[in-house]
Amino acid sequence: MENNYFPIGIDSEIELFQQRLKDLKNGKGSVIAIEGESGSGKSFLMIELMKIARKDEAVISLMLENESPIGNFNVGNLQQLKPFSSAMDSLLEGNYKSAKDRFKKRLGISILASLPITGEIFYAVKEISKDWKDYKKESSQEKTDDKLSAIDEFYNAFCSFAYKSPLVLMIDDMQWADASSIEMIRRFSNGDQPILFLFSYRRSDFSDPSIPLFPLIVTENNDIKRIRLKNLDIKGIENYFRANLSKYKENEEFINWVMEKSFGNPGILNEYLHYFEKHPPFNDSGELTLNLNDVHMPVTASAALAENINELSDSDRNLLAICSAEGREFSAYMLSKLLNTDVVDVIQRLRTISQKSTVVRSMGANIRYGIKTTIYQFTQAFYYEYFLNGLEYEEKIALHGIVSKELKELYDNADEDEKEQIAPYLAAHSKEAENYELSERMTQISNENSQKYNPQENAETNTNSNGNGNGNGNSETSEENNISGTVIVGNISDDFDFVFARNEVLDEILATRYESAISKAENIYYTNTNRLRLIEKVQLLSIIAKSYISISDFTTAENKINEANQLIKEKPNAQAECFILNTTALLDAEQGRTVQALDKLRLAARMSMKLPVELKLLTITNISKIVEKNDPEMSASYKKAALALADKLNFADFKNVIG
């Protein structure tokens, strides 16, 4: 239920953006900061600017929203570079072609059972960043520092995309971002790369000066253009209704009344327009026929938004109150746990609400807490705060308790990467459930996760986030220390790059040098066993097994598969298990056990429905290959499905791989 009203009062902002867009296409980047409170129209402005950017096919453009606090706990401060990792996720999903040829080639060889698992954003970032770093070395003949922080890696990765096509990136509610994300803004503000970055914030959220964005906003910075949204004046209000309200005729009494009631606040004017569309104030001749004294309209943005809530049933409002316990973004999975009901029932109820109101919207399927689930969002911060604040004390404790209990169970059964993702949420919900011991432990773990890959020897560990008594998730550490303590989140150490090492093995496989591939992969595996993640170990063992299969050494291949199975027996992991099932199916197929191979792939296919889409692609590709000889028709249908998936993921040259 998106508004399609003609924008009024933002001409100068649009003109500024168009000029910066022109500069962008000439190779010069810039940063624009938009300040506005709820109802001021900052999100509307960003949407309008994004529409302009997307009209230009030569420009890559995307817009996303930063994660809001959970209750009083700013979870974003424990999630390093979260808004930019989300942005990179979106870029990789739709623009793999912007990456290095060698990198994109790896994404098209799923039949080798060596596909990277989705979610390894920091690995992908490091790979793309390396392309840009190599390019700069070749172009400038200058030596660059080989020891890069996560900020450096992300900045270089964005530069790599922008080098191919100018990049427009917009992030809403930047006030909740961590210190490393704020440092990224400073990098963009240099303007030496074709990246136009816009962000918005609410100054009223700066109640705590330790919020990382605070110093950037209160300090004069000529490299950042600031926009402060204001209410419309009399002339602006008249232009607004003339453009958007049918049968409107200039009427001083009407405009003065609207100004007196709304003070020109865009959010309130928007609600007035909704009302007047249902109750036209003018007749066909343009005469004012509505008695304005009989019109009872809200006089604040909050009150205007509350009108939408009042149209919901008691059952819908109760459901949304429960949703708010998880956060402004909430998942179908967790809501089904809170309601102790089937997830399909949850989705149907939320669909009904979203169809009849603008209070919530579906954000589509995504990985949350290591599980693929549909994510929903309260469309306005006001809606989230309204329902959350409407919960009684006992309700909050109970709901957060259920969420934290579920997250703790997921955490205990997760691999190390998934634990890193879950820990900040578990810290937030356990604090809101008044389980302070668990909250402090998860906060400490989150901080340690952020620091353990730090290439800087003297980086100071921040153990105070969310543990300083104010519960807002902001560290007492100075801004300078926060930034100097930024870390590499994806790789184990500076000397070891798993993606690079794995790709060297794949080069050997592609050249059919299987013995060499085995030697290299085994050297990587056994030399780095203590620092490889579970999924990395399984990938390497699968690659080794596949190489042995290729030289018909089925006994050794089976031994490697058994070794991988033992790993997941000790530490269950659905992604790793799906990977192993595909490799085992290849072994069965090569030995003529087609029925057993298909049984394993069907099991893998069922598992992949709840896993990253790459694993689904891997599985249906292998099914297509295995049944090709005996059932060409079935093979063709699976091949068609695989090609459609590969096209959606922009996997380069996949058609050549699948044949």
C-alpha positions as CSV (number, residue, x, y, z in Angstrom):
1,M,0.0,0.0,0.0
2,E,2.6,2.5,-1.2
3,N,1.8,6.2,-1.5
4,N,2.2,7.6,-5.0
5,Y,1.7,11.3,-4.2
6,F,3.4,14.0,-6.1
7,P,6.3,15.3,-4.0
8,I,6.1,18.9,-2.8
9,G,8.6,21.1,-1.0
10,I,11.7,19.1,-1.9
11,D,12.7,20.8,-5.1
12,S,16.0,22.1,-3.7
13,E,16.9,18.6,-2.3
14,I,16.1,17.0,-5.7
15,E,18.2,19.6,-7.5
16,L,21.1,18.9,-5.1
17,F,20.8,15.2,-5.7
18,Q,20.7,15.5,-9.4
19,Q,23.8,17.6,-9.4
20,R,25.6,15.1,-7.2
21,L,24.4,12.3,-9.5
22,K,25.9,14.2,-12.4
23,D,29.2,14.6,-10.5
24,L,29.0,10.9,-9.7
25,K,28.9,10.0,-13.4
26,N,32.0,12.2,-13.9
27,G,33.8,10.1,-11.3
28,K,33.4,12.3,-8.2
29,G,31.6,10.8,-5.2
30,S,30.0,12.6,-2.2
31,V,28.0,12.1,1.0
32,I,24.6,13.7,1.9
33,A,23.1,13.5,5.4
34,I,19.4,13.9,5.8
35,E,18.1,14.9,9.3
36,G,14.5,14.6,10.1
37,E,12.2,13.4,12.9
38,S,9.3,11.0,12.5
39,G,6.8,12.3,10.0
40,S,9.2,14.8,8.5
41,G,9.4,12.9,5.3
42,K,13.0,11.7,5.3
43,S,12.1,8.2,4.2
44,F,9.8,9.6,1.5
45,L,12.6,11.9,0.3
46,M,15.0,9.0,0.1
47,I,12.5,6.9,-1.9
48,E,12.0,9.8,-4.4
49,L,15.7,10.3,-4.8
50,M,16.2,6.5,-5.3
51,K,13.5,6.6,-8.1
52,I,15.6,9.3,-9.8
53,A,18.8,7.2,-9.5
54,R,17.2,4.0,-10.8
55,K,16.1,5.8,-14.0
56,D,19.8,5.8,-15.0
57,E,20.7,2.2,-16.1
58,A,24.4,3.1,-15.9
59,V,24.3,3.5,-12.2
60,I,24.1,0.8,-9.5
61,S,21.7,2.0,-6.8
62,L,20.3,0.4,-3.7
63,M,18.5,1.5,-0.5
64,L,18.2,-0.2,2.9
65,E,17.4,0.5,6.5
66,N,19.6,0.1,9.5
67,E,18.5,-2.3,12.3
68,S,16.7,-0.6,15.2
69,P,17.4,-1.4,18.9
70,I,15.6,-4.3,20.5
71,G,13.8,-2.7,23.4
72,N,16.4,-0.4,25.0
73,F,19.3,-2.5,23.6
74,N,21.2,-1.2,20.6
75,V,22.1,-4.5,18.9
76,G,23.6,-2.6,16.0
77,N,26.5,-1.5,18.1
78,L,27.6,-5.2,18.4
79,Q,27.2,-5.9,14.7
80,Q,30.3,-4.7,13.0
81,L,29.6,-2.9,9.7
82,K,26.1,-4.4,9.6
83,P,24.5,-1.9,7.3
84,F,27.4,-2.2,4.9
85,S,27.5,-6.0,5.0
86,S,23.8,-5.9,4.2
87,A,24.5,-3.6,1.3
88,M,27.3,-5.8,0.0
89,D,25.0,-8.8,0.3
90,S,22.5,-7.0,-2.0
91,L,25.2,-6.0,-4.4
92,L,26.6,-9.6,-4.6
93,E,23.1,-11.0,-5.1
94,G,22.4,-8.9,-8.1
95,N,25.8,-7.9,-9.4
96,Y,28.2,-10.7,-9.3
97,K,29.5,-9.6,-12.7
98,S,31.2,-6.7,-11.0
99,A,33.6,-9.1,-9.3
100,K,36.8,-10.5,-10.7
101,D,36.5,-13.1,-13.5
102,R,38.3,-15.7,-11.5
103,F,35.9,-15.1,-8.6
104,K,32.7,-15.2,-10.6
105,K,34.0,-18.3,-12.4
106,R,34.1,-20.1,-9.0
107,L,30.4,-19.2,-8.5
108,G,29.5,-21.2,-11.6
109,I,30.9,-24.6,-10.8
110,S,28.4,-26.1,-8.4
111,I,28.7,-29.6,-9.9
112,L,32.2,-29.7,-8.4
113,A,30.5,-29.7,-5.0
114,S,32.6,-26.7,-4.0
115,L,30.2,-23.8,-4.1
116,P,30.8,-21.0,-1.5
117,I,28.0,-20.9,1.1
118,T,25.9,-17.8,1.1
119,G,26.4,-15.6,4.1
120,E,30.1,-15.6,3.8
121,I,29.9,-11.9,3.0
122,F,33.3,-11.1,4.6
123,Y,35.0,-13.7,2.5
124,A,33.4,-12.3,-0.7
125,V,34.3,-8.8,0.4
126,K,37.9,-9.8,0.9
127,E,38.0,-11.4,-2.5
128,I,36.5,-8.4,-4.3
129,S,38.6,-6.0,-2.2
130,K,41.7,-7.9,-3.4
131,D,40.7,-7.2,-7.1
132,W,40.6,-3.5,-6.4
133,K,43.8,-3.6,-4.4
134,D,45.5,-5.4,-7.3
135,Y,44.1,-2.9,-9.8
136,K,45.4,0.0,-7.8
137,K,48.9,-1.6,-7.5
138,E,49.0,-2.1,-11.3
139,S,47.7,1.4,-12.1
140,S,49.8,3.4,-9.6
141,Q,52.8,1.1,-9.3
142,E,52.6,1.9,-5.6
143,K,53.0,-0.6,-2.8
144,T,49.8,-0.9,-0.7
145,D,49.5,-2.1,2.8
146,D,48.8,-5.9,2.8
147,K,47.4,-5.8,6.4
148,L,43.9,-4.4,5.9
149,S,41.1,-3.8,8.4
150,A,37.5,-4.8,7.8
151,I,36.8,-1.1,6.9
152,D,39.6,-1.2,4.3
153,E,38.3,-4.4,2.9
154,F,34.7,-3.1,2.6
155,Y,35.8,0.2,1.2
156,N,37.9,-1.5,-1.4
157,A,35.0,-3.8,-2.3
158,F,32.6,-0.9,-2.8
159,C,35.3,0.8,-4.9
160,S,35.5,-2.4,-7.0
161,F,31.8,-2.2,-7.8
162,A,31.9,1.5,-8.3
163,Y,34.8,1.2,-10.8
164,K,32.6,-0.9,-13.0
165,S,29.5,1.3,-12.5
166,P,28.9,4.4,-10.4
167,L,27.3,3.5,-7.1
168,V,24.4,5.1,-5.2
169,L,23.9,3.8,-1.7
170,M,21.2,5.0,0.7
171,I,20.9,3.9,4.4
172,D,18.0,5.0,6.6
173,D,18.3,5.4,10.4
174,M,22.1,5.5,10.5
175,Q,22.0,6.7,14.1
176,W,21.9,3.0,15.2
177,A,25.1,2.0,13.3
178,D,28.4,0.9,14.9
179,A,31.6,3.0,15.0
180,S,33.2,1.1,12.1
181,S,30.2,2.0,9.9
182,I,30.6,5.7,10.8
183,E,34.2,5.5,9.7
184,M,33.0,4.1,6.4
185,I,31.0,7.4,5.9
186,R,34.2,9.3,6.4
187,R,35.9,7.2,3.7
188,F,33.1,7.9,1.3
189,S,33.2,11.7,2.1
190,N,36.6,11.9,0.5
191,G,34.8,11.8,-2.9
192,D,37.7,10.2,-4.7
193,Q,35.6,7.3,-5.9
194,P,32.3,7.3,-7.8
195,I,30.2,6.5,-4.8
196,L,27.2,8.7,-3.8
197,F,26.2,7.8,-0.2
198,L,23.1,9.2,1.4
199,F,22.1,8.5,5.0
200,S,19.3,9.7,7.3
201,Y,19.1,10.0,11.0
202,R,16.8,11.3,13.8
203,R,18.6,13.8,16.0
204,S,16.2,13.1,18.9
205,D,17.8,9.7,19.2
206,F,21.1,11.3,20.2
207,S,20.2,11.3,23.9
208,D,23.4,9.4,24.6
209,P,26.5,11.2,23.1
210,S,28.3,7.8,23.0
211,I,26.2,6.9,19.9
212,P,28.9,6.6,17.2
213,L,27.2,8.9,14.7
214,F,27.0,11.7,17.3
215,P,30.5,13.2,16.8
216,L,30.2,13.1,13.0
217,I,26.9,15.1,13.1
218,V,27.8,17.7,15.8
219,T,31.2,18.4,14.2
220,E,31.4,20.7,11.2
221,N,32.4,18.7,8.1
222,N,32.5,20.4,4.8
223,D,32.8,17.1,3.0
224,I,29.3,16.1,4.0
225,K,26.3,18.0,2.6
226,R,23.5,18.3,5.2
227,I,19.8,18.5,4.6
228,R,17.5,19.4,7.5
229,L,13.9,18.7,6.6
230,K,11.4,21.4,7.6
231,N,7.7,21.7,7.7
232,L,5.9,23.2,4.7
233,D,4.8,26.8,4.7
234,I,1.3,28.0,3.6
235,K,2.4,28.1,0.0
236,G,3.9,24.6,0.2
237,I,0.7,23.2,1.7
238,E,-1.4,24.8,-1.1
239,N,0.9,23.3,-3.7
240,Y,0.7,19.9,-2.0
241,F,-3.1,19.8,-2.1
242,R,-3.3,21.3,-5.6
243,A,-1.0,18.5,-6.9
244,N,-2.6,15.6,-5.0
245,L,-6.2,16.3,-4.1
246,S,-8.8,16.0,-6.9
247,K,-11.3,18.8,-7.4
248,Y,-9.1,21.1,-5.3
249,K,-9.7,24.8,-5.9
250,E,-7.7,27.6,-4.2
251,N,-9.3,28.2,-0.8
252,E,-7.7,30.4,1.8
253,E,-10.0,29.1,4.6
254,F,-9.2,25.5,3.9
255,I,-5.4,26.1,3.7
256,N,-5.3,28.2,6.9
257,W,-7.3,25.5,8.7
258,V,-4.8,22.8,7.6
259,M,-1.8,24.9,8.6
260,E,-3.4,25.5,12.0
261,K,-4.0,21.8,12.6
262,S,-0.8,20.3,11.0
263,F,1.8,23.0,11.3
264,G,2.9,21.9,7.8
265,N,4.2,18.5,9.0
266,P,4.5,16.2,6.0
267,G,3.5,13.1,7.9
268,I,0.3,14.8,9.2
269,L,-0.5,16.3,5.8
270,N,-0.2,12.8,4.3
271,E,-2.8,11.5,6.8
272,Y,-5.1,14.5,6.0
273,L,-4.9,13.7,2.3
274,H,-5.9,10.1,3.1
275,Y,-8.9,11.4,5.0
276,F,-9.9,13.9,2.3
277,E,-9.7,11.3,-0.4
278,K,-12.4,9.3,1.5
279,H,-14.4,12.5,2.5
280,P,-13.9,15.0,-0.4
281,P,-14.0,18.6,1.0
282,F,-14.8,20.1,-2.5
283,N,-17.7,19.6,-4.9
284,D,-17.4,19.2,-8.7
285,S,-17.3,23.0,-9.0
286,G,-14.3,23.2,-6.6
287,E,-16.4,24.8,-3.8
288,L,-15.6,23.8,-0.2
289,T,-18.6,21.9,1.1
290,L,-17.2,20.0,4.1
291,N,-17.8,21.7,7.5
292,L,-14.2,21.9,8.8
293,N,-15.5,22.2,12.4
294,D,-16.8,18.6,12.1
295,V,-13.4,17.2,11.0
296,H,-11.5,15.8,13.9
297,M,-8.0,15.1,12.7
298,P,-4.7,14.4,14.6
299,V,-2.4,17.4,15.2
300,T,0.9,15.5,15.6
301,A,2.7,13.0,13.4
302,S,2.4,10.4,16.1
303,A,-1.3,11.0,16.4
304,A,-1.7,10.8,12.6
305,L,0.0,7.4,12.5
306,A,-2.0,6.2,15.5
307,E,-5.1,6.7,13.3
308,N,-3.9,3.8,11.2
309,I,-3.5,1.6,14.2
310,N,-7.0,2.4,15.4
311,E,-8.4,0.9,12.2
312,L,-7.0,-2.5,13.1
313,S,-8.9,-5.1,15.0
314,D,-8.1,-6.0,18.6
315,S,-6.8,-9.3,17.5
316,D,-4.5,-7.7,14.9
317,R,-3.2,-5.2,17.5
318,N,-2.5,-7.9,20.0
319,L,-0.6,-9.9,17.4
320,L,1.5,-6.9,16.4
321,A,2.3,-6.2,20.1
322,I,3.7,-9.7,20.3
323,C,5.7,-9.1,17.1
324,S,7.3,-5.9,18.6
325,A,9.0,-8.0,21.3
326,E,11.4,-9.4,18.7
327,G,12.2,-6.0,17.3
328,R,11.2,-3.6,14.5
329,E,12.2,-6.4,12.2
330,F,10.6,-9.7,13.2
331,S,10.6,-13.2,11.7
332,A,7.8,-15.6,10.9
333,Y,9.9,-18.3,12.6
334,M,10.2,-16.6,15.9
335,L,6.6,-15.4,15.9
336,S,5.5,-19.0,15.5
337,K,7.4,-19.8,18.6
338,L,5.9,-16.9,20.5
339,L,2.4,-17.9,19.5
340,N,3.1,-21.7,19.7
341,T,1.5,-22.1,16.3
342,D,2.3,-23.1,12.8
343,V,4.5,-20.7,10.8
344,V,2.1,-20.8,7.8
345,D,-0.7,-19.6,10.1
346,V,1.5,-16.7,11.2
347,I,2.3,-15.7,7.6
348,Q,-1.4,-15.7,6.6
349,R,-2.3,-13.5,9.5
350,L,0.5,-11.0,8.8
351,R,-0.4,-11.0,5.1
352,T,-4.0,-10.0,6.0
353,I,-2.7,-7.2,8.2
354,S,-0.3,-5.9,5.5
355,Q,-3.0,-6.0,2.8
356,K,-5.4,-3.8,4.8
357,S,-2.9,-1.4,6.4
358,T,0.5,0.2,6.1
359,V,1.7,-0.7,9.6
360,V,3.8,-3.8,8.6
361,R,5.3,-5.1,5.4
362,S,7.1,-8.3,4.3
363,M,10.8,-8.0,3.5
364,G,10.9,-11.5,1.9
365,A,12.9,-14.5,3.0
366,N,16.3,-14.1,4.6
367,I,18.7,-15.8,6.9
368,R,18.1,-14.8,10.6
369,Y,19.6,-16.7,13.5
370,G,21.1,-19.2,11.0
371,I,17.6,-20.1,9.8
372,K,15.9,-19.1,6.5
373,T,12.6,-17.4,7.3
374,T,10.3,-14.6,6.1
375,I,11.2,-11.2,7.7
376,Y,8.7,-8.5,8.4
377,Q,9.1,-4.9,9.4
378,F,7.1,-2.2,11.1
379,T,7.0,0.5,8.3
380,Q,7.5,3.3,10.8
381,A,9.6,3.5,14.0
382,F,6.5,5.0,15.6
383,Y,4.5,1.8,15.0
384,Y,7.2,-0.4,16.5
385,E,7.5,1.9,19.6
386,Y,3.7,2.2,19.9
387,F,3.2,-1.6,20.2
388,L,6.3,-2.2,22.2
389,N,5.4,0.4,24.8
390,G,1.9,-0.9,25.0
391,L,3.1,-4.2,26.4
392,E,2.8,-4.5,30.2
393,Y,5.9,-5.3,32.2
394,E,5.0,-9.0,32.7
395,E,4.3,-9.4,29.0
396,K,7.7,-8.0,28.0
397,I,9.6,-10.2,30.4
398,A,7.7,-13.3,29.3
399,L,8.0,-12.6,25.5
400,H,11.7,-11.7,25.7
401,G,12.2,-14.8,27.8
402,I,10.6,-17.0,25.2
403,V,12.8,-15.4,22.4
404,S,16.0,-15.6,24.5
405,K,15.2,-19.3,25.4
406,E,14.8,-20.1,21.7
407,L,17.9,-18.2,20.7
408,K,19.9,-19.9,23.4
409,E,18.9,-23.3,22.0
410,L,19.8,-22.2,18.5
411,Y,23.1,-20.8,19.8
412,D,24.0,-24.1,21.6
413,N,23.5,-26.1,18.4
414,A,25.0,-23.6,16.0
415,D,28.5,-23.6,14.4
416,E,30.9,-20.9,15.2
417,D,29.8,-18.5,12.4
418,E,26.1,-18.9,13.4
419,K,27.0,-18.3,17.0
420,E,28.6,-15.0,16.1
421,Q,25.3,-14.0,14.3
422,I,23.1,-15.1,17.2
423,A,25.1,-13.7,20.1
424,P,24.1,-10.0,19.8
425,Y,20.4,-10.8,19.6
426,L,20.7,-13.2,22.5
427,A,22.4,-10.5,24.5
428,A,19.6,-8.0,23.7
429,H,16.7,-10.3,24.5
430,S,18.2,-11.8,27.6
431,K,18.8,-8.3,28.9
432,E,15.1,-7.4,28.2
433,A,14.1,-10.6,30.0
434,E,16.2,-9.5,32.9
435,N,18.6,-12.4,32.6
436,Y,21.6,-10.1,33.1
437,E,24.1,-12.9,33.6
438,L,23.4,-14.4,30.1
439,S,23.2,-10.9,28.6
440,E,26.6,-9.9,29.9
441,R,28.1,-13.2,28.7
442,M,26.7,-12.8,25.2
443,T,27.8,-9.2,25.1
444,Q,31.3,-10.2,26.1
445,I,31.3,-12.9,23.4
446,S,30.1,-10.5,20.8
447,N,32.9,-8.1,21.7
448,E,35.4,-10.9,21.6
449,N,34.1,-12.0,18.2
450,S,34.6,-8.4,16.9
451,Q,38.2,-8.3,18.2
452,K,39.6,-11.8,17.7
453,Y,40.5,-11.2,14.1
454,N,42.0,-7.8,14.7
455,P,45.2,-7.3,12.7
456,Q,46.3,-4.5,15.0
457,E,48.4,-5.8,17.8
458,N,47.5,-3.1,20.3
459,A,43.8,-2.8,19.6
460,E,41.9,-2.3,22.8
461,T,39.1,-4.7,23.5
462,N,35.7,-3.1,24.1
463,T,34.1,-5.0,26.9
464,N,31.6,-2.3,27.8
465,S,29.1,-2.4,25.0
466,N,25.7,-2.8,26.5
467,G,27.2,-3.5,29.8
468,N,27.6,0.0,31.2
469,G,24.3,0.0,32.9
470,N,22.4,2.2,30.4
471,G,21.3,-0.8,28.3
472,N,21.6,1.1,25.1
473,G,24.4,-0.8,23.5
474,N,26.8,2.1,23.2
475,S,30.4,1.8,24.4
476,E,32.0,4.1,26.7
477,T,35.2,3.8,24.7
478,S,36.1,6.9,22.8
479,E,35.2,7.2,19.2
480,E,38.9,7.1,18.2
481,N,39.5,3.8,20.1
482,N,36.3,2.3,18.6
483,I,37.5,3.0,15.1
484,S,41.2,2.0,15.7
485,G,39.8,-1.3,17.0
486,T,38.1,-2.3,13.8
487,V,38.6,-5.9,12.8
488,I,38.7,-8.3,9.9
489,V,35.6,-10.3,10.5
490,G,35.9,-12.9,7.8
491,N,39.3,-14.4,7.9
492,I,41.2,-16.3,10.5
493,S,44.4,-14.4,10.2
494,D,46.4,-12.1,7.9
495,D,48.6,-15.0,6.7
496,F,45.7,-17.3,5.7
497,D,43.0,-16.5,3.1
498,F,40.6,-19.6,2.8
499,V,38.9,-18.3,-0.4
500,F,42.2,-17.7,-2.1
501,A,43.6,-21.1,-1.0
502,R,40.4,-22.9,-2.1
503,N,40.3,-21.2,-5.4
504,E,43.9,-22.3,-6.1
505,V,42.8,-25.9,-5.6
506,L,39.8,-25.3,-8.0
507,D,42.2,-24.0,-10.6
508,E,43.9,-27.4,-10.6
509,I,40.5,-29.3,-10.8
510,L,39.4,-27.1,-13.7
511,A,42.6,-28.0,-15.5
512,T,42.0,-31.7,-14.7
513,R,45.2,-31.9,-12.6
514,Y,43.4,-33.9,-9.9
515,E,46.5,-35.2,-8.1
516,S,47.8,-31.7,-7.8
517,A,44.4,-30.5,-6.5
518,I,44.4,-33.3,-3.9
519,S,47.9,-32.4,-2.7
520,K,47.1,-28.7,-2.4
521,A,43.8,-29.3,-0.7
522,E,45.2,-31.8,1.8
523,N,48.0,-29.4,2.6
524,I,45.6,-26.6,3.3
525,Y,43.3,-28.9,5.4
526,Y,45.9,-30.5,7.6
527,T,48.1,-27.5,8.0
528,N,45.3,-25.2,9.1
529,T,42.9,-27.7,10.9
530,N,42.8,-25.6,14.1
531,R,41.8,-22.4,12.4
532,L,39.4,-23.7,9.7
533,R,35.7,-23.4,10.3
534,L,33.5,-26.5,10.1
535,I,32.0,-25.5,6.7
536,E,35.5,-24.8,5.4
537,K,36.7,-28.2,6.5
538,V,33.7,-29.9,4.9
539,Q,34.2,-27.9,1.6
540,L,37.9,-29.0,1.5
541,L,37.1,-32.7,2.2
542,S,34.4,-32.6,-0.4
543,I,36.8,-31.2,-3.0
544,I,39.4,-33.8,-2.1
545,A,36.7,-36.6,-2.3
546,K,35.5,-35.2,-5.7
547,S,39.1,-35.3,-7.0
548,Y,39.6,-38.9,-5.9
549,I,36.3,-39.7,-7.6
550,S,37.6,-38.2,-10.8
551,I,40.6,-40.5,-10.8
552,S,38.4,-43.5,-9.8
553,D,39.9,-43.9,-6.4
554,F,36.6,-44.6,-4.8
555,T,37.9,-46.1,-1.6
556,T,39.9,-43.0,-0.6
557,A,37.0,-40.7,-1.7
558,E,34.7,-42.7,0.6
559,N,37.3,-42.3,3.5
560,K,37.3,-38.5,3.0
561,I,33.5,-38.4,3.0
562,N,33.5,-40.5,6.2
563,E,35.9,-38.0,7.7
564,A,33.5,-35.2,6.8
565,N,30.6,-37.1,8.3
566,Q,32.4,-37.5,11.5
567,L,32.9,-33.8,11.8
568,I,29.1,-33.1,11.5
569,K,28.4,-36.0,13.8
570,E,30.4,-34.2,16.5
571,K,28.9,-30.8,15.6
572,P,25.7,-31.0,13.5
573,N,25.4,-28.4,10.8
574,A,22.7,-28.5,8.1
575,Q,24.6,-26.7,5.4
576,A,27.6,-29.0,5.9
577,E,25.4,-32.1,5.8
578,C,23.7,-30.9,2.6
579,F,27.2,-30.4,1.1
580,I,28.3,-34.0,2.1
581,L,25.1,-35.6,0.8
582,N,25.8,-34.0,-2.6
583,T,29.4,-35.4,-2.6
584,T,28.3,-38.8,-1.5
585,A,25.7,-38.9,-4.2
586,L,28.4,-38.2,-6.8
587,L,30.4,-41.2,-5.4
588,D,27.3,-43.4,-5.6
589,A,26.5,-42.3,-9.2
590,E,30.1,-42.9,-10.4
591,Q,29.9,-46.5,-9.0
592,G,26.5,-47.2,-10.7
593,R,24.4,-46.8,-7.6
594,T,22.0,-44.3,-9.2
595,V,19.0,-45.1,-7.0
596,Q,21.1,-44.5,-3.8
597,A,22.5,-41.3,-5.3
598,L,19.1,-39.9,-6.1
599,D,17.8,-40.9,-2.6
600,K,20.6,-38.8,-1.1
601,L,20.0,-35.9,-3.4
602,R,16.3,-35.9,-2.7
603,L,17.1,-35.7,1.0
604,A,19.6,-32.8,0.2
605,A,16.9,-31.1,-1.9
606,R,14.4,-31.2,1.1
607,M,17.1,-29.8,3.4
608,S,18.1,-27.1,0.9
609,M,14.6,-25.6,1.0
610,K,15.5,-24.1,4.4
611,L,19.1,-23.4,3.5
612,P,20.9,-20.8,1.3
613,V,19.7,-20.9,-2.3
614,E,23.2,-21.9,-3.6
615,L,22.8,-25.3,-1.9
616,K,19.4,-25.8,-3.7
617,L,21.2,-24.9,-7.0
618,L,24.0,-27.3,-6.2
619,T,21.5,-30.1,-5.5
620,I,19.2,-29.8,-8.5
621,T,22.2,-29.4,-10.8
622,N,23.6,-32.7,-9.5
623,I,20.2,-34.4,-9.9
624,S,20.1,-33.2,-13.5
625,K,23.5,-34.6,-14.2
626,I,22.9,-38.0,-12.6
627,V,19.5,-38.7,-14.3
628,E,20.6,-37.3,-17.7
629,K,21.4,-40.7,-19.2
630,N,18.4,-42.7,-17.9
631,D,15.7,-40.0,-17.9
632,P,16.5,-37.1,-20.3
633,E,13.0,-35.6,-19.7
634,M,13.5,-35.4,-15.9
635,S,17.0,-34.1,-16.4
636,A,15.8,-31.3,-18.7
637,S,13.2,-30.2,-16.1
638,Y,15.9,-30.0,-13.3
639,K,18.3,-28.3,-15.7
640,K,15.7,-25.7,-16.5
641,A,15.1,-25.1,-12.8
642,A,18.9,-24.8,-12.2
643,L,19.3,-22.3,-15.0
644,A,16.5,-20.2,-13.6
645,L,18.1,-20.2,-10.2
646,A,21.5,-19.4,-11.6
647,D,20.1,-16.5,-13.6
648,K,18.4,-15.1,-10.5
649,L,21.8,-15.3,-8.7
650,N,23.7,-13.8,-11.7
651,F,26.1,-16.8,-11.7
652,A,28.3,-16.2,-14.7
653,D,28.8,-18.9,-17.4
654,F,26.6,-21.3,-15.5
655,K,25.0,-22.4,-18.8
656,N,28.3,-23.6,-20.1
657,V,28.9,-25.5,-16.9
658,I,25.6,-27.4,-16.8
659,G,25.7,-28.1,-20.5
